[in-house]
Amino acid sequence: MKSRSLKLVISVVVLSLILGLSGGLVAQAQDEEYTVGTSADWPPFELVDENGNIVGFDADVMRAIGLIEGYEVKIRDMSFDALIPALKSGKVDIVAAGLTITDERDKVIDYTNPYWDANQGVLVRKDSPLNVVTALSMGHKVGAQRGTTQAGWLEDNLVKKDVNINLNLYDTNDLAIMDLKNGRIDAFMADTPAARTFNTLNPELKMVGIVMTGEHLGFAVQENDPKGLLPKLNDGLEELRVTGIYDNLKEAYFGPSSDLDRITKCFSKSRHYLEEEEDPAAYAMDLRTCMAGEDE
C-alpha cells in the first residue's frame, strides 16, 4: 500500500509540474505578439474583404508562420510608402506587402529569404490601342504606387533618361486603377501577379506586356533584427514549403481555378482552422478547395 501510495503521490506531483509548465508556455506564447505592416490594396498578396478582414497570400503566410512559431500576429494596414518608416521606428515589427528586395532598402532594413519572384506588368484600358512600348512613351500618363519598385523603375529607366512620359504616383493602387478606368491616366504598372489580378477584377482593362525586371520579394524586419524574428520567419517559410501549406495557399490565391471574388465567403468559412483549431495546414487546404469552388 505504501509503495502504491508513494507512486500515486509522485505521479500526481509530476503531472502537476507538467501541467504547470505547459500552462506557462502557453501563456508565454499567447503574450508574444508581433505587428505586421501591410498595404492592403495589392491583391492577391493583400486586400480587404467585404467584412473588413485583411486577407491575401502574404497575410495568410504571416498567420500560418505565427501559429507554427508560436506567436500572435496583428496585421495593420497603411500606405505602402509608410511601411519602411513604420518598421524603422518600431511601429510595426514585420513588413509583409509584396516588398521587393533591393540594395537601397537593404541598407536600412533586413529581409527574409526570398519567397516570390516577380516582373512588372503594364495595364491599359481594354479599348486602348497602346502596347507595352507605346504605353511607356509618347507622352502618355503612366501610373504607379508611390514608394514601389515600379515607381522607381519608371523614374530611373524612363524619366531620368528623357523618355517622354508623364509619371503619376498614387498612395493606393485602388486610386490608380480608378483613374486608369476613367481615362485620367493611360497605363499602370504593377507586379505581374497583382497586374493579372487587377485585370481579372476589372475586365475593362487588359495587360499588354511584361517588363522583365527579375525581382525577388521578401518579408522585412528592422535592421540587425533586434527582436530575433528572421530565424522564425525563415524557419516558418521552410516549414510551410515542406508541409504543402505554401503550395495550397499559392493555389488558393494564384491558381488557374482561383476566384478572388469568393474570398469573403471562403475566409469566413475557413478561418476557424486558424483561430480555433490552430491548424494552418487544414486552413490552407480548405481555403484552396473553397476558392476553386470544389466544395460546392
PAKEDO-311923 format. One record per residue (C-alpha): x, y, z; residue number from 1; chain. Coordinates in steps of 0.5 Angstrom, whole numbers. Example, Ala and Ser with C-alpha at 12.3 -4.5 7.8 and 13.67 -1.06 7.14 Angstrom:
% PAKEDO-311923
{c1 = 25	c2 = -9	c3 = 16	k = 1	c = A}
{c1 = 27	c2 = -2	c3 = 14	k = 2	c = A}
***
This chain:
% PAKEDO-311923
{c1 = 0	c2 = 0	c3 = 0	k = 1	c = A}
{c1 = 6	c2 = 5	c3 = 2	k = 2	c = A}
{c1 = 9	c2 = 3	c3 = -5	k = 3	c = A}
{c1 = 3	c2 = 4	c3 = -9	k = 4	c = A}
{c1 = 1	c2 = 11	c3 = -5	k = 5	c = A}
{c1 = 8	c2 = 13	c3 = -6	k = 6	c = A}
{c1 = 8	c2 = 12	c3 = -13	k = 7	c = A}
{c1 = 1	c2 = 16	c3 = -14	k = 8	c = A}
{c1 = 4	c2 = 22	c3 = -10	k = 9	c = A}
{c1 = 10	c2 = 22	c3 = -15	k = 10	c = A}
{c1 = 5	c2 = 21	c3 = -21	k = 11	c = A}
{c1 = 1	c2 = 27	c3 = -18	k = 12	c = A}
{c1 = 7	c2 = 32	c3 = -17	k = 13	c = A}
{c1 = 10	c2 = 30	c3 = -24	k = 14	c = A}
{c1 = 3	c2 = 31	c3 = -27	k = 15	c = A}
{c1 = 2	c2 = 38	c3 = -23	k = 16	c = A}
{c1 = 9	c2 = 40	c3 = -26	k = 17	c = A}
{c1 = 8	c2 = 38	c3 = -33	k = 18	c = A}
{c1 = 1	c2 = 42	c3 = -33	k = 19	c = A}
{c1 = 4	c2 = 48	c3 = -29	k = 20	c = A}
{c1 = 10	c2 = 48	c3 = -34	k = 21	c = A}
{c1 = 5	c2 = 47	c3 = -40	k = 22	c = A}
{c1 = 1	c2 = 53	c3 = -38	k = 23	c = A}
{c1 = 7	c2 = 57	c3 = -37	k = 24	c = A}
{c1 = 9	c2 = 56	c3 = -44	k = 25	c = A}
{c1 = 2	c2 = 57	c3 = -47	k = 26	c = A}
{c1 = 1	c2 = 64	c3 = -43	k = 27	c = A}
{c1 = 8	c2 = 66	c3 = -46	k = 28	c = A}
{c1 = 6	c2 = 64	c3 = -53	k = 29	c = A}
{c1 = 0	c2 = 68	c3 = -52	k = 30	c = A}
{c1 = 3	c2 = 74	c3 = -49	k = 31	c = A}
{c1 = 8	c2 = 74	c3 = -55	k = 32	c = A}
{c1 = 5	c2 = 79	c3 = -61	k = 33	c = A}
{c1 = 8	c2 = 82	c3 = -67	k = 34	c = A}
{c1 = 5	c2 = 87	c3 = -71	k = 35	c = A}
{c1 = 5	c2 = 86	c3 = -79	k = 36	c = A}
{c1 = 5	c2 = 92	c3 = -83	k = 37	c = A}
{c1 = 2	c2 = 92	c3 = -90	k = 38	c = A}
{c1 = -1	c2 = 96	c3 = -95	k = 39	c = A}
{c1 = -8	c2 = 92	c3 = -97	k = 40	c = A}
{c1 = -9	c2 = 94	c3 = -104	k = 41	c = A}
{c1 = -5	c2 = 90	c3 = -107	k = 42	c = A}
{c1 = -9	c2 = 83	c3 = -109	k = 43	c = A}
{c1 = -8	c2 = 78	c3 = -109	k = 44	c = A}
{c1 = -2	c2 = 79	c3 = -104	k = 45	c = A}
{c1 = -6	c2 = 83	c3 = -99	k = 46	c = A}
{c1 = -13	c2 = 86	c3 = -100	k = 47	c = A}
{c1 = -19	c2 = 88	c3 = -95	k = 48	c = A}
{c1 = -25	c2 = 83	c3 = -96	k = 49	c = A}
{c1 = -32	c2 = 85	c3 = -95	k = 50	c = A}
{c1 = -32	c2 = 84	c3 = -88	k = 51	c = A}
{c1 = -26	c2 = 89	c3 = -87	k = 52	c = A}
{c1 = -21	c2 = 83	c3 = -86	k = 53	c = A}
{c1 = -14	c2 = 84	c3 = -88	k = 54	c = A}
{c1 = -13	c2 = 77	c3 = -93	k = 55	c = A}
{c1 = -9	c2 = 75	c3 = -98	k = 56	c = A}
{c1 = -3	c2 = 71	c3 = -99	k = 57	c = A}
{c1 = 2	c2 = 75	c3 = -95	k = 58	c = A}
{c1 = -3	c2 = 76	c3 = -90	k = 59	c = A}
{c1 = -4	c2 = 68	c3 = -89	k = 60	c = A}
{c1 = 3	c2 = 66	c3 = -90	k = 61	c = A}
{c1 = 4	c2 = 71	c3 = -84	k = 62	c = A}
{c1 = -2	c2 = 68	c3 = -80	k = 63	c = A}
{c1 = 1	c2 = 61	c3 = -81	k = 64	c = A}
{c1 = 8	c2 = 62	c3 = -79	k = 65	c = A}
{c1 = 6	c2 = 66	c3 = -73	k = 66	c = A}
{c1 = 2	c2 = 59	c3 = -71	k = 67	c = A}
{c1 = 8	c2 = 55	c3 = -73	k = 68	c = A}
{c1 = 13	c2 = 59	c3 = -69	k = 69	c = A}
{c1 = 8	c2 = 60	c3 = -63	k = 70	c = A}
{c1 = 7	c2 = 68	c3 = -63	k = 71	c = A}
{c1 = 1	c2 = 72	c3 = -64	k = 72	c = A}
{c1 = 0	c2 = 76	c3 = -71	k = 73	c = A}
{c1 = -3	c2 = 83	c3 = -71	k = 74	c = A}
{c1 = -4	c2 = 86	c3 = -78	k = 75	c = A}
{c1 = -4	c2 = 93	c3 = -79	k = 76	c = A}
{c1 = -6	c2 = 97	c3 = -86	k = 77	c = A}
{c1 = -2	c2 = 103	c3 = -88	k = 78	c = A}
{c1 = 0	c2 = 106	c3 = -94	k = 79	c = A}
{c1 = 6	c2 = 103	c3 = -98	k = 80	c = A}
{c1 = 11	c2 = 109	c3 = -97	k = 81	c = A}
{c1 = 10	c2 = 109	c3 = -90	k = 82	c = A}
{c1 = 11	c2 = 102	c3 = -89	k = 83	c = A}
{c1 = 19	c2 = 102	c3 = -88	k = 84	c = A}
{c1 = 19	c2 = 108	c3 = -84	k = 85	c = A}
{c1 = 14	c2 = 105	c3 = -79	k = 86	c = A}
{c1 = 19	c2 = 99	c3 = -79	k = 87	c = A}
{c1 = 25	c2 = 103	c3 = -77	k = 88	c = A}
{c1 = 21	c2 = 107	c3 = -72	k = 89	c = A}
{c1 = 18	c2 = 100	c3 = -69	k = 90	c = A}
{c1 = 11	c2 = 102	c3 = -70	k = 91	c = A}
{c1 = 11	c2 = 95	c3 = -74	k = 92	c = A}
{c1 = 15	c2 = 89	c3 = -73	k = 93	c = A}
{c1 = 15	c2 = 86	c3 = -80	k = 94	c = A}
{c1 = 13	c2 = 88	c3 = -86	k = 95	c = A}
{c1 = 9	c2 = 84	c3 = -91	k = 96	c = A}
{c1 = 7	c2 = 87	c3 = -97	k = 97	c = A}
{c1 = 10	c2 = 84	c3 = -103	k = 98	c = A}
{c1 = 16	c2 = 88	c3 = -102	k = 99	c = A}
{c1 = 22	c2 = 88	c3 = -107	k = 100	c = A}
{c1 = 29	c2 = 86	c3 = -104	k = 101	c = A}
{c1 = 33	c2 = 92	c3 = -107	k = 102	c = A}
{c1 = 40	c2 = 94	c3 = -105	k = 103	c = A}
{c1 = 38	c2 = 101	c3 = -103	k = 104	c = A}
{c1 = 32	c2 = 98	c3 = -98	k = 105	c = A}
{c1 = 38	c2 = 93	c3 = -95	k = 106	c = A}
{c1 = 42	c2 = 99	c3 = -92	k = 107	c = A}
{c1 = 36	c2 = 101	c3 = -87	k = 108	c = A}
{c1 = 32	c2 = 94	c3 = -86	k = 109	c = A}
{c1 = 33	c2 = 87	c3 = -86	k = 110	c = A}
{c1 = 30	c2 = 81	c3 = -91	k = 111	c = A}
{c1 = 28	c2 = 74	c3 = -90	k = 112	c = A}
{c1 = 30	c2 = 69	c3 = -95	k = 113	c = A}
{c1 = 26	c2 = 71	c3 = -102	k = 114	c = A}
{c1 = 19	c2 = 68	c3 = -102	k = 115	c = A}
{c1 = 17	c2 = 70	c3 = -109	k = 116	c = A}
{c1 = 20	c2 = 72	c3 = -116	k = 117	c = A}
{c1 = 16	c2 = 78	c3 = -120	k = 118	c = A}
{c1 = 17	c2 = 82	c3 = -126	k = 119	c = A}
{c1 = 13	c2 = 88	c3 = -128	k = 120	c = A}
{c1 = 6	c2 = 88	c3 = -132	k = 121	c = A}
{c1 = 3	c2 = 94	c3 = -136	k = 122	c = A}
{c1 = -4	c2 = 95	c3 = -136	k = 123	c = A}
{c1 = -8	c2 = 100	c3 = -140	k = 124	c = A}
{c1 = -16	c2 = 100	c3 = -142	k = 125	c = A}
{c1 = -19	c2 = 95	c3 = -146	k = 126	c = A}
{c1 = -20	c2 = 99	c3 = -152	k = 127	c = A}
{c1 = -14	c2 = 102	c3 = -152	k = 128	c = A}
{c1 = -9	c2 = 102	c3 = -158	k = 129	c = A}
{c1 = -3	c2 = 102	c3 = -154	k = 130	c = A}
{c1 = 2	c2 = 96	c3 = -153	k = 131	c = A}
{c1 = 8	c2 = 96	c3 = -148	k = 132	c = A}
{c1 = 13	c2 = 100	c3 = -151	k = 133	c = A}
{c1 = 8	c2 = 106	c3 = -153	k = 134	c = A}
{c1 = 4	c2 = 106	c3 = -147	k = 135	c = A}
{c1 = 11	c2 = 108	c3 = -143	k = 136	c = A}
{c1 = 13	c2 = 113	c3 = -148	k = 137	c = A}
{c1 = 10	c2 = 118	c3 = -153	k = 138	c = A}
{c1 = 8	c2 = 123	c3 = -147	k = 139	c = A}
{c1 = 3	c2 = 118	c3 = -144	k = 140	c = A}
{c1 = 1	c2 = 119	c3 = -137	k = 141	c = A}
{c1 = 3	c2 = 113	c3 = -133	k = 142	c = A}
{c1 = 1	c2 = 111	c3 = -126	k = 143	c = A}
{c1 = 5	c2 = 107	c3 = -120	k = 144	c = A}
{c1 = 4	c2 = 107	c3 = -113	k = 145	c = A}
{c1 = 9	c2 = 111	c3 = -109	k = 146	c = A}
{c1 = 15	c2 = 108	c3 = -106	k = 147	c = A}
{c1 = 15	c2 = 102	c3 = -110	k = 148	c = A}
{c1 = 20	c2 = 99	c3 = -115	k = 149	c = A}
{c1 = 15	c2 = 100	c3 = -120	k = 150	c = A}
{c1 = 15	c2 = 108	c3 = -119	k = 151	c = A}
{c1 = 23	c2 = 107	c3 = -118	k = 152	c = A}
{c1 = 24	c2 = 103	c3 = -125	k = 153	c = A}
{c1 = 20	c2 = 108	c3 = -129	k = 154	c = A}
{c1 = 23	c2 = 114	c3 = -125	k = 155	c = A}
{c1 = 30	c2 = 111	c3 = -127	k = 156	c = A}
{c1 = 29	c2 = 108	c3 = -133	k = 157	c = A}
{c1 = 25	c2 = 113	c3 = -137	k = 158	c = A}
{c1 = 24	c2 = 120	c3 = -133	k = 159	c = A}
{c1 = 31	c2 = 120	c3 = -132	k = 160	c = A}
{c1 = 33	c2 = 118	c3 = -139	k = 161	c = A}
{c1 = 29	c2 = 123	c3 = -142	k = 162	c = A}
{c1 = 23	c2 = 118	c3 = -145	k = 163	c = A}
{c1 = 17	c2 = 122	c3 = -146	k = 164	c = A}
{c1 = 12	c2 = 120	c3 = -140	k = 165	c = A}
{c1 = 8	c2 = 124	c3 = -135	k = 166	c = A}
{c1 = 9	c2 = 120	c3 = -129	k = 167	c = A}
{c1 = 3	c2 = 120	c3 = -124	k = 168	c = A}
{c1 = 4	c2 = 117	c3 = -117	k = 169	c = A}
{c1 = -1	c2 = 114	c3 = -112	k = 170	c = A}
{c1 = -2	c2 = 113	c3 = -105	k = 171	c = A}
{c1 = -6	c2 = 107	c3 = -106	k = 172	c = A}
{c1 = -7	c2 = 102	c3 = -112	k = 173	c = A}
{c1 = -14	c2 = 103	c3 = -112	k = 174	c = A}
{c1 = -14	c2 = 110	c3 = -114	k = 175	c = A}
{c1 = -9	c2 = 109	c3 = -120	k = 176	c = A}
{c1 = -14	c2 = 103	c3 = -122	k = 177	c = A}
{c1 = -20	c2 = 108	c3 = -122	k = 178	c = A}
{c1 = -16	c2 = 113	c3 = -126	k = 179	c = A}
{c1 = -14	c2 = 108	c3 = -131	k = 180	c = A}
{c1 = -21	c2 = 106	c3 = -132	k = 181	c = A}
{c1 = -24	c2 = 113	c3 = -132	k = 182	c = A}
{c1 = -18	c2 = 116	c3 = -137	k = 183	c = A}
{c1 = -14	c2 = 120	c3 = -133	k = 184	c = A}
{c1 = -8	c2 = 116	c3 = -134	k = 185	c = A}
{c1 = -6	c2 = 112	c3 = -140	k = 186	c = A}
{c1 = -3	c2 = 106	c3 = -137	k = 187	c = A}
{c1 = -1	c2 = 103	c3 = -130	k = 188	c = A}
{c1 = 5	c2 = 99	c3 = -128	k = 189	c = A}
{c1 = 5	c2 = 93	c3 = -122	k = 190	c = A}
{c1 = 8	c2 = 87	c3 = -120	k = 191	c = A}
{c1 = 6	c2 = 81	c3 = -125	k = 192	c = A}
{c1 = 1	c2 = 77	c3 = -120	k = 193	c = A}
{c1 = -2	c2 = 84	c3 = -118	k = 194	c = A}
{c1 = -3	c2 = 86	c3 = -125	k = 195	c = A}
{c1 = -6	c2 = 80	c3 = -127	k = 196	c = A}
{c1 = -11	c2 = 80	c3 = -121	k = 197	c = A}
{c1 = -13	c2 = 88	c3 = -123	k = 198	c = A}
{c1 = -14	c2 = 85	c3 = -130	k = 199	c = A}
{c1 = -19	c2 = 80	c3 = -127	k = 200	c = A}
{c1 = -22	c2 = 84	c3 = -122	k = 201	c = A}
{c1 = -23	c2 = 90	c3 = -128	k = 202	c = A}
{c1 = -25	c2 = 86	c3 = -134	k = 203	c = A}
{c1 = -25	c2 = 93	c3 = -138	k = 204	c = A}
{c1 = -17	c2 = 93	c3 = -137	k = 205	c = A}
{c1 = -12	c2 = 89	c3 = -141	k = 206	c = A}
{c1 = -5	c2 = 87	c3 = -139	k = 207	c = A}
{c1 = -1	c2 = 89	c3 = -146	k = 208	c = A}
{c1 = 6	c2 = 87	c3 = -144	k = 209	c = A}
{c1 = 11	c2 = 85	c3 = -138	k = 210	c = A}
{c1 = 18	c2 = 89	c3 = -137	k = 211	c = A}
{c1 = 23	c2 = 84	c3 = -134	k = 212	c = A}
{c1 = 26	c2 = 86	c3 = -128	k = 213	c = A}
{c1 = 27	c2 = 80	c3 = -125	k = 214	c = A}
{c1 = 25	c2 = 82	c3 = -118	k = 215	c = A}
{c1 = 25	c2 = 78	c3 = -111	k = 216	c = A}
{c1 = 20	c2 = 79	c3 = -106	k = 217	c = A}
{c1 = 22	c2 = 78	c3 = -98	k = 218	c = A}
{c1 = 19	c2 = 80	c3 = -91	k = 219	c = A}
{c1 = 22	c2 = 85	c3 = -88	k = 220	c = A}
{c1 = 25	c2 = 87	c3 = -80	k = 221	c = A}
{c1 = 28	c2 = 92	c3 = -77	k = 222	c = A}
{c1 = 36	c2 = 93	c3 = -79	k = 223	c = A}
{c1 = 40	c2 = 88	c3 = -75	k = 224	c = A}
{c1 = 34	c2 = 84	c3 = -73	k = 225	c = A}
{c1 = 34	c2 = 86	c3 = -66	k = 226	c = A}
{c1 = 28	c2 = 82	c3 = -64	k = 227	c = A}
{c1 = 30	c2 = 76	c3 = -67	k = 228	c = A}
{c1 = 25	c2 = 75	c3 = -72	k = 229	c = A}
{c1 = 29	c2 = 73	c3 = -78	k = 230	c = A}
{c1 = 30	c2 = 66	c3 = -76	k = 231	c = A}
{c1 = 23	c2 = 65	c3 = -74	k = 232	c = A}
{c1 = 20	c2 = 68	c3 = -81	k = 233	c = A}
{c1 = 26	c2 = 64	c3 = -85	k = 234	c = A}
{c1 = 24	c2 = 57	c3 = -81	k = 235	c = A}
{c1 = 17	c2 = 58	c3 = -82	k = 236	c = A}
{c1 = 17	c2 = 59	c3 = -89	k = 237	c = A}
{c1 = 21	c2 = 53	c3 = -90	k = 238	c = A}
{c1 = 16	c2 = 49	c3 = -86	k = 239	c = A}
{c1 = 10	c2 = 52	c3 = -90	k = 240	c = A}
{c1 = 14	c2 = 49	c3 = -96	k = 241	c = A}
{c1 = 16	c2 = 42	c3 = -94	k = 242	c = A}
{c1 = 9	c2 = 41	c3 = -91	k = 243	c = A}
{c1 = 5	c2 = 44	c3 = -97	k = 244	c = A}
{c1 = 2	c2 = 50	c3 = -94	k = 245	c = A}
{c1 = 5	c2 = 54	c3 = -98	k = 246	c = A}
{c1 = 3	c2 = 51	c3 = -104	k = 247	c = A}
{c1 = -4	c2 = 51	c3 = -102	k = 248	c = A}
{c1 = -4	c2 = 58	c3 = -101	k = 249	c = A}
{c1 = -1	c2 = 59	c3 = -107	k = 250	c = A}
{c1 = -6	c2 = 55	c3 = -111	k = 251	c = A}
{c1 = -12	c2 = 59	c3 = -107	k = 252	c = A}
{c1 = -10	c2 = 66	c3 = -109	k = 253	c = A}
{c1 = -6	c2 = 65	c3 = -115	k = 254	c = A}
{c1 = -8	c2 = 58	c3 = -118	k = 255	c = A}
{c1 = -12	c2 = 58	c3 = -125	k = 256	c = A}
{c1 = -18	c2 = 56	c3 = -122	k = 257	c = A}
{c1 = -18	c2 = 61	c3 = -116	k = 258	c = A}
{c1 = -24	c2 = 66	c3 = -116	k = 259	c = A}
{c1 = -22	c2 = 72	c3 = -112	k = 260	c = A}
{c1 = -29	c2 = 74	c3 = -111	k = 261	c = A}
{c1 = -30	c2 = 69	c3 = -107	k = 262	c = A}
{c1 = -25	c2 = 71	c3 = -101	k = 263	c = A}
{c1 = -30	c2 = 74	c3 = -97	k = 264	c = A}
{c1 = -34	c2 = 67	c3 = -96	k = 265	c = A}
{c1 = -28	c2 = 63	c3 = -96	k = 266	c = A}
{c1 = -24	c2 = 67	c3 = -91	k = 267	c = A}
{c1 = -30	c2 = 67	c3 = -87	k = 268	c = A}
{c1 = -31	c2 = 59	c3 = -88	k = 269	c = A}
{c1 = -24	c2 = 57	c3 = -87	k = 270	c = A}
{c1 = -22	c2 = 62	c3 = -81	k = 271	c = A}
{c1 = -24	c2 = 57	c3 = -75	k = 272	c = A}
{c1 = -18	c2 = 53	c3 = -77	k = 273	c = A}
{c1 = -13	c2 = 59	c3 = -76	k = 274	c = A}
{c1 = -17	c2 = 62	c3 = -70	k = 275	c = A}
{c1 = -20	c2 = 56	c3 = -66	k = 276	c = A}
{c1 = -16	c2 = 49	c3 = -68	k = 277	c = A}
{c1 = -10	c2 = 53	c3 = -70	k = 278	c = A}
{c1 = -8	c2 = 48	c3 = -76	k = 279	c = A}
{c1 = -5	c2 = 52	c3 = -81	k = 280	c = A}
{c1 = -5	c2 = 46	c3 = -86	k = 281	c = A}
{c1 = -12	c2 = 45	c3 = -85	k = 282	c = A}
{c1 = -14	c2 = 52	c3 = -86	k = 283	c = A}
{c1 = -9	c2 = 52	c3 = -93	k = 284	c = A}
{c1 = -13	c2 = 46	c3 = -96	k = 285	c = A}
{c1 = -20	c2 = 48	c3 = -94	k = 286	c = A}
{c1 = -18	c2 = 55	c3 = -97	k = 287	c = A}
{c1 = -16	c2 = 53	c3 = -103	k = 288	c = A}
{c1 = -22	c2 = 48	c3 = -104	k = 289	c = A}
{c1 = -27	c2 = 54	c3 = -103	k = 290	c = A}
{c1 = -23	c2 = 59	c3 = -107	k = 291	c = A}
{c1 = -23	c2 = 54	c3 = -113	k = 292	c = A}
{c1 = -31	c2 = 52	c3 = -112	k = 293	c = A}
{c1 = -29	c2 = 45	c3 = -111	k = 294	c = A}
{c1 = -33	c2 = 45	c3 = -104	k = 295	c = A}
{c1 = -40	c2 = 46	c3 = -108	k = 296	c = A}
***
